[in-house]
Amino acid sequence: MADTSSPLAKAPWHLWVVGAVSLVWNLFGAMDFMMTETRNQAYLKALTPAQLDFFLGFPFWVVTTWGVAVWGGVLGSLLLLLRRRQASHLFLASTICIVLTDFHNFALSDGMRVMGGAGPLIFAAIILAVGVLLFIYARAITNRRVLR
């Protein structure tokens, strides 16, 4: 449990940069999720029929983990900007759900083939790396008493 008796440290300049950039990054993921889940015709028209079937055929648990991953990231970024220590918890939940979603997409199904090669796997690895780094960052500045 965090010590709440000592004053907060001054927020470093990079908190605002990381918070703002991560919010934009995570909002792109949230937009992708919303456009896919609402079956936005204009957004989905770039997909092949096989890709469309793949994304629209996700089982409920994958839709749920994908949703927690993207919305956890958005909320984590907002809480980071609000200097709340709960940001690290949301980034952790988001990262765990990224792993679960990727496990489905690349281990339990043929996502790499459907999406056309290694590019989607590389992008998924980048998304996971960003999630891990955001969690580490939020934990580190929480431990430095920057977040309350």
ZINOR-V823079 format. One record per helix or strand. SS is the DSSP state (H for helix, E for strand). FROM is the first residue (numbers start at 1). TO is the last residue. If there is no record, write none. Layout:
BEGIN
ss=SS from=FROM to=TO
ss=SS from=FROM to=TO
END
This chain:
BEGIN
ss=H from=13 to=37
ss=H from=41 to=44
ss=H from=49 to=56
ss=H from=60 to=81
ss=H from=86 to=108
ss=H from=111 to=115
ss=H from=119 to=143
END
